[in-house]
Amino acid sequence: MKGICIKEPKLIEYVELEKPKRKENEAILKLLYGGICGSDLGSYRGTFAYFEYPRVPGHEFSAEIVEIGDNDRGLKPGMIVTCNPYFNCGECYSCKKGIVNACTQNETMGVQREGAFSEYITMPIDRIYDGKGLEPKLLAIIEPFCISWHGVERANVKEGDKVLVVGAGTIGVFAAISAKVRGAEVYIADVSEDKLNYALKEFNLDGAIINSSEEDFKKQVDEVTQGNGFDVTIEAVGLPQTFQNCIDSACFGGTVVLIGVGKENLDFNFTIIQKKELNIFGSRNALKKDFETLIDLVINNDIPIGKVITNIYSWKDATKAFKEFDENKGGKMLKVLLDFTK
């Protein structure tokens, strides 16, 4: 079978792979759609902290079960599913405490281990989730929705909270949607006016902040919050300056959540954390309950997650997809899908 491989930064190749054989408690899946995540794009660019070359990318996807043994999950051949792509060791301190998403030996598909962007993959049965009839394109973006949902849960966002999400990419938009579902008043910030306009138009957010300069950013935050700052700020970019934005724009006694991943250092006066008595949370990966919750939430509620999908390419045009996504600085490309059905 064929697969997609990032050989080195900016180099995508199609490679011949051995078709997987099913082991006990595994299933063989045929890929339907795969999403190019911000981390996949960072891997392509050479900026993602955890990636090792060469590697088959991809950890957000929908697939059809081709072959599966007896199981107590009701999973059968022909069912359309998605999967939890974060493999934990089960033995480290975090795993033994049940914080499996923060396993010290975590291996995420497409990052520390081979990813999903090939014609067929195998998955452990306990990592497979029934899509319950959800359209395959939407099922493929449940995983990034989970990333954002998990971060918003870490922040314990409540009805009436004023929330600022810094970053209007897919993860930022999903974080904004997640906070909105919880009844918060949600604002989103970005350097791209196009992205902000798209987010405001399509996702019923309460306002936007153009992150054009430090002085202008602070002025807009003060205007929106009457000088108080936001109850919750969520970093969804992975840059030092955007994390600093979140620290600065949080209210006294507020909460900051870091979802974005980057390689750069931030030098700042950390006493501001003590002065404001800030609650600062990291948010990594997601949990089984996040996948199950969001599949049901999307099915049972009118949440327009499909509007996050702005571009779909045949998987045979992956080189073009990555290149155009990479070159779309400040544009309106959010979630880019690869179609493995043609």
Phi, psi and omega in degrees: 000169180251153176216172179255133182229134169269104184285321179197170181308130178070013179235110176256134175228150172268128187237152174276127180236152175286130179297130187291151176249139184283131173260175178301138180065025175237167174228151171264129182241144173257122182297140175248301177224145176227136180265137173275109183280164174301327178289324174298318179295319176297323177295319177297321181281340184088020184248355185277134191295326192259354191280144175235136182262152348281158183204140168283120183276181171107119176220002173240121189195164167239155185204164176253134176289123179263318183213132181203146178272184177300139180206162181264015181260355182075017181274134184220159175304142180095344180286144177265128190222169164231177189217155171276116187266008184258112184265122181251156187281331181082355186242340184284172183301317180297313181298318181293337176272358180088005179266064189291336178291341179248030176309135182292340178249024184311136173233107178270136178304136179082000180235285178267352176216168184299142185265194190266352189282070174211172186294322180224149174220164169251148176219143172300140184301324184286358176255005184257133182239127177300128180284351175054034177088000178296138181306135184306324179297319180287324180297329180291342180252012174295321182299310177295328174300319179299319179303313181289317180302317180299319178295319179293324175296321178301325181280351182052048179298133183240163176303132179092346177297147172263119187240136173243125173256122179262111183120116183254030170279192184302311182295320178296315179297317178295325176294320178297316177299316181299317179292324179295319178302328181277001176092014181278161170268116195242129175242154181228143183235146178195165174278342184264115178293326178300314180296319180295316179298320179295315181297317180295319183292318191265340191236015171057041178276169188268341179176171182226153177233121177281118183270065186271330178202158182300317182293315181292322178300311180299319181299315181293320178300315180297322180294317183291324187253010183056035177080003184272333187090169182272147176297321181223133171238141185234120180269120183229037181237306181098030178239150180304316184292329180284329173293320176299320176305317181293319177299313185291326187266359175282145179286168172296130185078012183275182184234136177239131178239130178255112175256324184297152181237131178213178182252347188273157178266156175238124177254112180213164180282099187292348180297341177300331178295316178290318183299317180273352188049057183281146169260116183244125182238137165272152178224119184235130175057210181204176183242165177308316182297330178294316178298311183294320179297315187283328174301314179293319182298315181292321180294320189264355182227156181274074180251115190279057184294337180297338179290347174290333180283111182252341183213137176231128178240151166298143180297340177285350176252030183300323179301315178294318182299311180296317182297313182290325175296317180298321185276355185272052182291119178081001180275191186261015175286121175253267180268123177256124179254146169256130181265110181269005181272352180212000000 
